[in-house]
């Protein structure tokens, strides 16, 4: 854990962030921590990204890829080593999950070599075979597809707590779901 007093803000990525994002993504890809992302890909998907920033630089990021009407993926989650252990990654994931909730996407998954991080955030272990859209879209093209060492995790958003109704009492009385 690093004790870095620099304040960090998590927000939507902006076009001006892309050069720093690419530099950081390239560094993590060279270490085989994430799959490579091209500059073109980041520009085209800029609306999917959340970044953690200080006054002067991008120190973390992640993206939320919508796979289908009921499924999204947290991808390319990285945090600069100087900011590990400060909740930056958690805040990025929380921002992405909030976006999934806004879009009313009930399930969000991640593939990672660090499952403990996602387990602490309420994700559950799953099998990649339960994510056929991911396999068909991305995994089959991965050079290590048949020897994948990533762990699949999933979280179900907007699920009621055990013993609670999925429909709020006010909504069930008048038949309408609140927005």
Residue pairs with C-beta under 8 A, 6 or more apart in sequence:
1 84
1 85
1 86
2 81
2 82
2 83
2 84
2 85
2 86
4 82
4 83
4 86
6 54
6 55
6 83
7 54
7 55
8 52
8 53
8 54
8 59
8 60
8 83
8 86
8 88
8 91
9 52
9 53
9 54
10 50
10 51
10 52
10 53
10 60
10 88
10 91
10 92
10 95
11 50
11 51
11 53
11 95
12 47
12 49
12 50
12 51
13 21
13 46
13 49
13 50
13 51
13 61
14 46
14 51
15 43
15 46
17 49
17 51
17 53
17 58
18 39
18 42
18 43
18 46
20 57
20 58
21 42
21 49
21 51
21 58
21 61
22 37
22 39
22 42
24 58
24 61
24 78
24 80
25 34
25 36
25 37
25 42
25 61
25 76
25 78
26 36
28 34
28 76
28 78
29 35
29 36
29 37
33 78
33 113
34 75
34 76
34 77
34 78
35 76
35 142
37 76
42 49
45 63
45 65
48 63
48 64
48 65
48 66
49 61
49 62
49 63
50 61
50 62
50 63
50 64
50 92
50 95
50 96
50 99
51 58
51 60
51 61
51 92
52 58
52 59
52 60
52 61
52 79
52 83
52 88
52 91
52 92
53 59
59 79
59 80
59 82
59 83
59 88
60 77
60 78
60 79
60 80
60 83
60 88
60 89
60 92
61 76
61 77
61 78
61 92
62 74
62 75
62 76
62 77
62 78
62 89
62 92
62 93
62 96
63 74
63 75
63 76
63 96
64 72
64 73
64 74
64 75
64 96
64 99
64 100
64 108
65 72
65 73
65 75
66 72
66 103
66 105
67 73
67 133
67 134
67 137
68 133
69 105
70 105
70 106
70 107
71 105
71 107
71 108
71 109
71 131
71 133
72 100
72 103
72 105
72 107
72 108
72 109
73 108
73 109
73 110
73 111
73 134
74 93
74 96
74 97
74 108
74 109
74 110
75 110
77 89
77 92
77 93
77 110
77 112
79 88
79 89
79 92
89 117
90 120
90 121
93 118
93 121
94 121
96 108
97 108
97 155
97 157
100 108
100 157
101 157
101 158
104 158
105 157
106 156
106 157
106 158
106 159
107 154
107 155
107 156
107 157
108 154
108 155
108 157
109 123
109 126
109 131
109 134
109 152
109 153
109 154
109 155
110 118
110 123
110 152
110 153
110 154
111 128
111 134
111 150
111 151
111 152
111 153
112 118
112 150
112 151
112 153
113 149
113 150
113 151
115 123
115 125
115 151
115 153
118 153
118 155
119 125
119 153
121 155
122 155
123 153
123 154
123 155
124 153
124 154
124 155
125 151
125 152
125 153
126 152
126 153
126 154
127 152
128 134
128 135
128 139
128 148
128 150
128 152
129 135
130 152
130 154
131 152
131 154
139 145
139 148
142 148
158 166
159 166
160 166
165 172
167 177
168 178
170 178
171 177
171 178
